[in-house]
Amino acid sequence: MTTKTTNKTKNNGRENSTMSRKRRKSRRMTRILLLDAGILCAILAIYLIFALYYNTHFFSNTSVNGVDTSNMTLEEAEKAINEQVSTYELEILQRNGITDAIYGVNIELHTVFDDSLTDLIAQQQGLLWPKGLFQNQEYDIGTMLSYDETVLEDYIDIMNCLKEENMIEPVNASIAYIEDGYVIVPEEQGSKVIKAKLYEAVKEAINTLQPTLSLEEAGCYEEPLVTADDTRLSDAIKELDRIAGTKITYEFGEVTEILDGTKINEWLSVDQNYQVSLNADKIKEYVDYIGKTYNSFGRLRTFTTTYGDVLKVEGGDYGWWMDRPSEVKELTELIMKGEQTLKKPIYFQTAQQYGEDDIGNTYVEVNLTAQHLFFYKEGELILESDFVSGNLSKDYGTPTGTYPIQYKENEAILVGEDYETPVKYWMPFNKNIGFHDAVWRDEFGKDIYLTSGSHGCINMPPKMAKKMFEHIKRGVAVVVYELPGTESIEEEKIPTVE
């Protein structure tokens, strides 16, 4: 009996303990719920307070037309904007240190609020709160500001930046040659204002009550179309430097002509597509200069005769004669390749040497008056002989002048209108006029040529013609002249060859 009672008592104690814990837990939950409800009510109350406040105030971090209207009422915002408008001045910053200013009072700047600010207050309620409260809000409502646009445009038209002396055209970057190469000349910005952009930039600055306006930053200037960093310029310079690196050296005896970049750069140009071209006319001019300077073809020569007389010998086609078309072509190719070389001109015909005396010391001297010739080889008189020249009575007289030996031919047949004559030694120097043997003549010299002369050739004794033929070569000068007073020259005055 005692045992059963004890067990029952223990069971009742455990049940009471369990119920007590449940009641305590229930009371804690009730307190938590009450606390959460209180916090929620507090937050709601705060939200309602802010909502009611910002129903009539601008959010924090808010500006209207550049005026800070944070936490202001409509009236306060209007007052703040009015204060700024009443003293508004726009300073316009320009290039070259030039400035202008436009004053609000001069253009009748004033506010026209109507429902603009009220609408902004209403608009901000649509923002997700509280994001809108802490986010920067900037409003630009031009309709809030009013001014006389005609007066404003008049003020803009007389601004310093639009004066003719300040409207400096921009200059594109370009290429220039200096001493030993090409360089890029940077562009020049200039200060030419684009009127349309200026008007828009000024109006926008006034509508937002900006204190300053930089025409540079607003993009109101006309800019160069080509700048120094344009790769087309650097690519063109590489090509220009390559071509201008040409160095062609001509040697005319002791005189040297050098063609290099200092001259070639004047012949180079770059087109609008930055393609490099070489002026063909300039190359031709240069070759013409070389030809005119160093050609001696057909020029008047001063010649000292064996007799000691100094003559001016005119006519003939002896001398340096450049093939100008071929030289232009070859020179152009060398320049385009940027070659550096010693060049010999292309000639139709050459002389024995360069210089004033281009005849040298190997030549044939023909005195038509004396009907006598002298052949000098390397300064030594190796042959002299009487001859018979062209028949004067038939107007076949041999022309004077300086000529080159064209070629020499053994066993030739001379053909004319009324003759066909074989000769053994033929040495033409003036078209169909030349030296040759004349086996049909028994005598030479004297005055035979006056009535019984040749068709213009120099008829020589076969023995003398043979010797000349053996020593002469193509290009040797033949100087043909007349020297009055030598018709009956004394024997001792004529050099002899042993």
C-alpha positions as CSV (number, residue, x, y, z in Angstrom):
1,M,0.0,0.0,0.0
2,T,2.7,2.4,0.9
3,T,4.6,1.8,-2.3
4,K,1.7,2.5,-4.6
5,T,0.9,5.8,-2.9
6,T,4.5,6.9,-3.4
7,N,4.5,6.2,-7.2
8,K,1.3,8.1,-7.7
9,T,2.7,11.1,-5.9
10,K,5.8,11.0,-8.2
11,N,3.6,10.9,-11.3
12,N,1.6,13.9,-10.2
13,G,4.8,15.9,-9.6
14,R,6.1,15.2,-13.1
15,E,2.8,16.3,-14.7
16,N,2.8,19.5,-12.8
17,S,6.4,20.3,-13.9
18,T,5.5,19.8,-17.5
19,M,2.5,22.1,-17.4
20,S,4.6,24.8,-15.7
21,R,7.1,24.7,-18.5
22,K,4.4,25.1,-21.1
23,R,2.9,28.1,-19.3
24,R,6.3,29.8,-19.1
25,K,6.9,29.2,-22.9
26,S,3.5,30.6,-23.7
27,R,4.1,33.7,-21.7
28,R,7.5,34.3,-23.5
29,M,5.9,33.9,-26.9
30,T,3.2,36.4,-25.9
31,R,5.9,38.9,-24.8
32,I,7.8,38.5,-28.1
33,L,4.7,39.0,-30.2
34,L,3.9,42.1,-28.2
35,L,7.4,43.4,-28.7
36,D,7.4,42.8,-32.5
37,A,4.1,44.5,-32.8
38,G,5.4,47.5,-30.9
39,I,8.5,47.8,-33.1
40,L,6.3,47.4,-36.2
41,C,4.0,50.1,-35.0
42,A,7.0,52.4,-34.2
43,I,8.4,51.9,-37.7
44,L,5.0,52.5,-39.3
45,A,4.7,55.6,-37.2
46,I,8.1,56.8,-38.4
47,Y,7.3,56.0,-42.0
48,L,4.1,57.9,-41.7
49,I,5.9,60.9,-40.2
50,F,8.4,60.9,-43.1
51,A,5.7,60.3,-45.7
52,L,3.7,63.2,-44.4
53,Y,6.9,65.4,-44.2
54,Y,8.0,64.6,-47.7
55,N,4.6,65.1,-49.0
56,T,5.3,68.8,-48.8
57,H,9.1,68.8,-48.9
58,F,11.7,67.8,-51.4
59,F,13.8,64.8,-50.7
60,S,17.3,65.1,-49.4
61,N,20.0,65.4,-52.0
62,T,17.6,67.1,-54.5
63,S,18.4,70.0,-56.8
64,V,16.1,71.8,-59.2
65,N,17.7,73.7,-62.1
66,G,21.1,73.6,-60.3
67,V,19.6,75.0,-57.0
68,D,19.9,72.8,-53.9
69,T,16.3,72.3,-52.7
70,S,17.0,69.4,-50.2
71,N,14.2,69.2,-47.5
72,M,12.7,72.5,-48.7
73,T,9.0,73.2,-48.9
74,L,7.5,74.6,-52.1
75,E,7.7,78.1,-50.8
76,E,11.3,77.6,-49.6
77,A,12.3,76.2,-53.0
78,E,10.7,79.0,-54.9
79,K,12.5,81.5,-52.7
80,A,15.9,79.8,-53.1
81,I,15.5,79.7,-56.9
82,N,14.3,83.3,-57.0
83,E,17.4,84.4,-55.1
84,Q,19.7,82.6,-57.5
85,V,17.8,83.9,-60.6
86,S,17.8,87.5,-59.4
87,T,21.7,87.6,-59.2
88,Y,22.4,85.1,-62.0
89,E,25.5,85.6,-64.1
90,L,26.8,83.1,-66.7
91,E,30.6,83.3,-67.2
92,I,31.5,81.9,-70.6
93,L,35.1,80.6,-70.8
94,Q,36.7,80.5,-74.2
95,R,40.0,79.6,-75.8
96,N,43.0,82.0,-75.9
97,G,42.0,83.4,-72.5
98,I,38.9,85.2,-73.8
99,T,35.8,85.4,-71.6
100,D,32.3,86.7,-71.9
101,A,29.4,87.1,-69.4
102,I,25.7,87.2,-69.7
103,Y,23.6,88.6,-66.9
104,G,20.1,87.3,-66.1
105,V,18.8,90.8,-65.6
106,N,19.9,91.8,-69.2
107,I,17.9,89.1,-70.8
108,E,14.9,89.5,-68.4
109,L,15.4,86.2,-66.7
110,H,12.7,85.3,-64.2
111,T,10.9,82.3,-62.7
112,V,7.6,80.9,-63.9
113,F,6.7,78.4,-61.2
114,D,3.0,77.6,-62.0
115,D,2.6,73.9,-61.0
116,S,6.2,72.9,-61.8
117,L,7.5,72.5,-58.3
118,T,4.2,70.9,-57.1
119,D,4.6,68.4,-59.9
120,L,8.1,67.6,-58.8
121,I,6.9,66.9,-55.3
122,A,4.3,64.6,-56.7
123,Q,6.8,62.9,-58.9
124,Q,9.1,62.0,-56.0
125,Q,6.3,60.1,-54.3
126,G,6.5,57.6,-57.1
127,L,10.1,56.8,-56.1
128,L,10.7,53.7,-54.1
129,W,11.0,55.0,-50.6
130,P,13.4,55.2,-48.7
131,K,15.7,54.8,-51.8
132,G,14.4,58.1,-53.1
133,L,15.2,59.8,-49.9
134,F,18.9,59.0,-50.0
135,Q,19.5,59.0,-53.7
136,N,20.7,62.2,-55.5
137,Q,17.8,63.7,-57.5
138,E,18.5,66.4,-60.1
139,Y,15.7,68.1,-62.0
140,D,16.0,70.4,-65.0
141,I,12.8,72.2,-65.7
142,G,13.3,74.8,-68.3
143,T,9.8,76.0,-68.2
144,M,10.5,77.3,-64.7
145,L,12.7,80.0,-66.2
146,S,11.8,82.5,-68.8
147,Y,13.8,85.1,-70.7
148,D,13.7,87.0,-73.9
149,E,15.3,84.7,-76.5
150,T,15.7,87.5,-79.0
151,V,17.7,89.6,-76.6
152,L,19.8,86.6,-75.6
153,E,20.7,85.9,-79.2
154,D,21.6,89.5,-79.7
155,Y,23.9,89.3,-76.7
156,I,25.5,86.1,-78.1
157,D,26.0,87.7,-81.5
158,I,28.3,90.4,-80.0
159,M,30.3,88.0,-77.9
160,N,34.1,88.3,-78.2
161,C,34.4,84.7,-79.4
162,L,32.3,85.6,-82.5
163,K,34.4,88.6,-83.5
164,E,36.3,88.1,-86.8
165,E,39.7,88.5,-85.2
166,N,39.0,85.8,-82.7
167,M,37.4,83.3,-85.2
168,I,40.6,81.5,-86.0
169,E,40.3,78.6,-88.4
170,P,41.6,75.2,-87.1
171,V,44.6,73.8,-89.0
172,N,44.9,70.1,-89.7
173,A,48.0,68.2,-88.7
174,S,50.4,68.0,-91.6
175,I,53.8,66.8,-92.8
176,A,56.9,69.0,-93.2
177,Y,60.4,68.4,-94.3
178,I,63.2,69.6,-92.1
179,E,66.9,69.3,-92.9
180,D,67.2,65.5,-93.0
181,G,63.7,64.1,-92.8
182,Y,60.0,64.5,-92.5
183,V,58.1,65.3,-89.3
184,I,54.4,65.6,-88.3
185,V,53.4,69.2,-87.7
186,P,50.7,69.1,-84.9
187,E,47.2,70.4,-85.6
188,E,46.2,73.8,-84.5
189,Q,42.9,74.0,-82.6
190,G,42.1,77.5,-83.6
191,S,39.1,79.2,-82.1
192,K,36.3,79.2,-84.7
193,V,33.0,78.8,-82.8
194,I,30.1,76.9,-84.3
195,K,27.2,79.4,-83.8
196,A,24.4,76.8,-83.6
197,K,26.2,74.9,-80.9
198,L,27.1,78.1,-79.0
199,Y,23.4,79.1,-78.9
200,E,22.3,75.7,-77.6
201,A,25.1,75.5,-75.0
202,V,24.3,79.0,-73.6
203,K,20.6,78.3,-73.4
204,E,21.1,75.0,-71.7
205,A,23.5,76.7,-69.2
206,I,20.9,79.4,-68.4
207,N,18.1,76.9,-68.1
208,T,20.0,75.1,-65.4
209,L,21.5,78.2,-63.9
210,Q,25.1,77.0,-64.4
211,P,27.6,79.6,-63.2
212,T,30.1,78.9,-65.9
213,L,30.1,77.5,-69.4
214,S,33.3,76.2,-71.0
215,L,32.9,76.3,-74.8
216,E,35.7,73.8,-75.0
217,E,33.9,71.2,-72.9
218,A,30.6,72.0,-74.6
219,G,32.1,71.2,-78.0
220,C,31.3,74.6,-79.5
221,Y,34.5,74.8,-81.5
222,E,35.2,73.7,-85.0
223,E,37.9,71.0,-84.7
224,P,40.7,70.0,-87.1
225,L,39.8,67.0,-89.3
226,V,43.3,65.5,-89.0
227,T,45.3,65.2,-85.8
228,A,48.9,64.3,-85.1
229,D,48.0,60.8,-83.9
230,D,46.4,59.9,-87.3
231,T,48.2,56.8,-88.4
232,R,47.8,57.8,-92.0
233,L,50.3,60.6,-91.4
234,S,52.9,58.3,-89.9
235,D,52.5,55.8,-92.7
236,A,52.9,58.5,-95.3
237,I,56.1,59.8,-93.5
238,K,57.6,56.3,-93.7
239,E,57.1,56.3,-97.5
240,L,58.4,59.9,-97.8
241,D,61.5,59.2,-95.8
242,R,62.2,56.1,-97.9
243,I,62.0,58.0,-101.2
244,A,63.7,61.1,-99.9
245,G,66.5,58.9,-98.7
246,T,67.6,58.6,-102.3
247,K,71.1,59.9,-103.1
248,I,72.2,60.0,-106.8
249,T,75.7,61.2,-107.6
250,Y,76.6,62.4,-111.1
251,E,80.2,63.0,-111.9
252,F,81.0,65.3,-114.9
253,G,84.8,65.3,-114.8
254,E,85.8,67.3,-111.8
255,V,82.3,68.6,-111.2
256,T,79.8,66.6,-109.1
257,E,76.0,67.0,-109.0
258,I,74.3,65.3,-106.0
259,L,70.6,64.7,-106.0
260,D,69.2,63.9,-102.5
261,G,66.4,64.6,-100.2
262,T,67.1,68.3,-100.0
263,K,65.9,68.5,-103.6
264,I,63.7,65.4,-103.9
265,N,61.4,66.5,-101.0
266,E,60.3,69.4,-103.3
267,W,59.1,66.9,-105.8
268,L,57.0,64.8,-103.3
269,S,53.4,65.4,-102.3
270,V,50.8,63.7,-100.3
271,D,47.2,63.7,-101.6
272,Q,44.0,63.8,-99.6
273,N,44.1,60.0,-99.3
274,Y,47.6,60.2,-97.9
275,Q,49.1,58.6,-101.0
276,V,52.7,59.7,-101.8
277,S,53.4,60.8,-105.4
278,L,56.5,62.0,-107.2
279,N,56.1,65.0,-109.5
280,A,57.2,63.8,-113.0
281,D,57.5,67.3,-114.3
282,K,60.1,68.2,-111.6
283,I,62.2,65.2,-112.5
284,K,62.1,66.2,-116.2
285,E,63.1,69.8,-115.1
286,Y,66.1,68.4,-113.2
287,V,67.2,66.2,-116.1
288,D,66.8,69.2,-118.5
289,Y,69.0,71.2,-116.1
290,I,71.7,68.5,-116.2
291,G,71.4,68.3,-120.0
292,K,71.6,72.1,-120.5
293,T,74.5,72.4,-118.1
294,Y,76.7,69.5,-119.2
295,N,75.6,68.8,-122.8
296,S,78.2,70.2,-125.2
297,F,76.4,69.0,-128.3
298,G,76.8,71.6,-131.2
299,R,78.1,74.4,-129.0
300,L,80.5,77.2,-130.1
301,R,84.1,76.1,-129.3
302,T,87.3,78.0,-128.8
303,F,90.0,76.1,-130.7
304,T,93.7,76.8,-131.0
305,T,94.9,75.7,-134.4
306,T,98.3,74.1,-135.2
307,Y,99.1,77.5,-136.8
308,G,98.8,79.2,-133.4
309,D,95.6,81.0,-134.3
310,V,92.7,80.9,-131.8
311,L,89.3,80.4,-133.6
312,K,85.7,80.3,-132.6
313,V,84.4,77.2,-134.3
314,E,80.6,77.1,-134.7
315,G,78.4,74.3,-135.9
316,G,78.6,70.6,-136.0
317,D,77.1,67.9,-133.7
318,Y,80.1,66.8,-131.7
319,G,79.8,66.7,-127.8
320,W,77.9,65.3,-124.9
321,W,74.3,64.6,-125.9
322,M,72.1,63.2,-123.1
323,D,69.1,60.9,-123.9
324,R,66.8,62.9,-121.7
325,P,63.6,60.7,-122.0
326,S,65.6,57.6,-121.1
327,E,67.4,59.4,-118.3
328,V,64.0,60.7,-116.8
329,K,62.7,57.1,-116.8
330,E,65.8,55.6,-115.2
331,L,66.1,58.3,-112.6
332,T,62.5,58.0,-111.6
333,E,62.9,54.3,-111.0
334,L,66.0,54.9,-108.8
335,I,64.2,57.6,-106.8
336,M,61.1,55.4,-106.2
337,K,63.4,52.7,-104.9
338,G,65.3,55.0,-102.6
339,E,68.6,54.1,-104.2
340,Q,72.0,55.6,-103.2
341,T,74.4,55.2,-106.1
342,L,76.9,56.8,-108.5
343,K,75.1,57.3,-111.8
344,K,76.3,57.8,-115.3
345,P,73.7,59.6,-117.5
346,I,72.3,57.9,-120.6
347,Y,73.7,59.5,-123.7
348,F,72.9,59.5,-127.4
349,Q,76.4,60.6,-127.9
350,T,79.5,61.2,-125.8
351,A,82.6,63.4,-126.1
352,Q,86.2,62.6,-125.3
353,Q,86.1,64.3,-121.9
354,Y,84.1,66.7,-119.7
355,G,84.8,70.4,-119.3
356,E,85.2,73.4,-121.6
357,D,87.7,71.5,-123.7
358,D,85.6,68.3,-124.4
359,I,87.7,67.5,-127.5
360,G,90.6,66.3,-125.5
361,N,94.1,65.6,-127.0
362,T,93.0,63.2,-129.7
363,Y,91.4,64.9,-132.7
364,V,91.6,65.7,-136.4
365,E,92.1,69.3,-137.4
366,V,90.9,70.1,-140.9
367,N,91.9,73.5,-142.5
368,L,89.7,73.9,-145.6
369,T,91.5,77.1,-146.6
370,A,94.9,75.3,-146.7
371,Q,93.4,72.0,-147.8
372,H,95.5,70.4,-145.1
373,L,94.7,68.3,-142.0
374,F,96.5,67.2,-138.9
375,F,95.7,64.1,-136.8
376,Y,96.7,64.3,-133.1
377,K,96.6,61.2,-130.9
378,E,97.0,61.6,-127.2
379,G,98.6,65.0,-127.9
380,E,101.1,63.7,-130.5
381,L,100.9,64.7,-134.1
382,I,100.9,61.3,-135.9
383,L,99.6,62.3,-139.3
384,E,99.2,65.3,-141.5
385,S,98.2,65.4,-145.1
386,D,96.9,67.5,-148.0
387,F,93.4,66.6,-149.2
388,V,90.6,67.7,-151.5
389,S,87.3,68.8,-150.0
390,G,83.9,69.7,-151.5
391,N,83.6,71.3,-154.9
392,L,82.7,75.0,-154.3
393,S,81.8,75.7,-157.9
394,K,79.0,73.1,-157.6
395,D,78.0,74.3,-154.1
396,Y,79.3,71.0,-152.6
397,G,81.5,72.8,-150.1
398,T,82.4,70.9,-147.0
399,P,80.6,72.4,-143.9
400,T,82.7,73.8,-141.0
401,G,82.1,72.8,-137.4
402,T,83.1,70.2,-134.9
403,Y,81.9,66.6,-135.5
404,P,82.5,63.1,-134.1
405,I,83.7,60.2,-136.1
406,Q,80.5,58.1,-136.5
407,Y,82.2,54.8,-137.3
408,K,84.8,53.4,-139.7
409,E,84.2,50.8,-142.4
410,N,86.6,48.9,-144.6
411,E,85.7,48.3,-148.3
412,A,82.6,50.6,-148.5
413,I,80.7,51.8,-151.5
414,L,79.7,55.5,-151.5
415,V,76.4,56.1,-153.2
416,G,75.0,59.5,-154.3
417,E,72.5,60.8,-156.8
418,D,75.0,60.6,-159.7
419,Y,77.7,58.4,-158.4
420,E,78.5,55.0,-156.9
421,T,82.2,54.9,-155.7
422,P,84.0,52.0,-153.9
423,V,86.6,53.0,-151.3
424,K,88.9,51.0,-149.1
425,Y,88.9,53.3,-146.0
426,W,85.6,55.0,-145.0
427,M,85.4,57.3,-141.9
428,P,82.2,59.4,-141.9
429,F,81.9,62.3,-139.4
430,N,79.0,64.5,-140.8
431,K,76.2,62.4,-142.1
432,N,77.4,61.2,-145.5
433,I,80.5,63.4,-145.4
434,G,83.7,61.7,-144.2
435,F,87.4,60.8,-144.8
436,H,88.2,58.2,-147.4
437,D,90.9,57.3,-149.8
438,A,90.7,58.6,-153.4
439,V,92.8,56.4,-155.7
440,W,91.5,58.2,-158.7
441,R,93.3,61.4,-157.8
442,D,97.0,62.1,-158.7
443,E,97.4,65.2,-156.5
444,F,95.9,66.7,-153.4
445,G,95.8,70.2,-151.7
446,K,96.2,73.5,-153.5
447,D,93.0,74.9,-155.0
448,I,91.7,71.7,-156.7
449,Y,88.6,71.8,-154.5
450,L,87.4,75.1,-156.0
451,T,86.4,73.5,-159.3
452,S,87.2,69.8,-159.1
453,G,86.4,69.0,-155.5
454,S,84.4,66.1,-154.1
455,H,80.7,66.0,-153.2
456,G,81.7,67.2,-149.7
457,C,83.9,64.4,-148.5
458,I,87.6,64.8,-147.5
459,N,89.5,62.9,-150.3
460,M,92.9,61.7,-149.0
461,P,95.9,60.0,-150.4
462,P,95.4,56.2,-149.9
463,K,98.5,55.9,-147.8
464,M,97.4,58.6,-145.4
465,A,93.8,57.4,-145.4
466,K,95.1,53.9,-144.4
467,K,97.1,55.3,-141.5
468,M,94.2,57.4,-140.2
469,F,91.9,54.4,-140.5
470,E,94.3,52.3,-138.4
471,H,94.5,54.9,-135.5
472,I,91.1,56.6,-135.5
473,K,88.1,55.4,-133.6
474,R,84.4,56.2,-133.1
475,G,83.8,59.5,-131.2
476,V,87.1,61.2,-132.1
477,A,86.5,64.9,-132.8
478,V,86.9,66.4,-136.2
479,V,87.4,70.2,-136.2
480,V,86.7,71.7,-139.6
481,Y,87.5,75.4,-140.1
482,E,88.5,78.0,-142.6
483,L,91.6,80.2,-141.9
484,P,92.2,83.0,-144.4
485,G,95.9,83.6,-145.0
486,T,96.9,80.0,-145.0
487,E,96.2,79.4,-148.7
488,S,99.9,79.5,-149.6
489,I,101.4,78.5,-146.3
490,E,105.2,78.2,-146.3
491,E,106.6,74.7,-145.7
492,E,108.4,75.6,-142.5
493,K,105.2,76.8,-140.9
494,I,103.5,73.4,-141.2
495,P,104.5,70.8,-138.6
496,T,105.9,67.7,-140.2
497,V,105.8,64.1,-139.1
498,E,109.0,62.1,-139.4
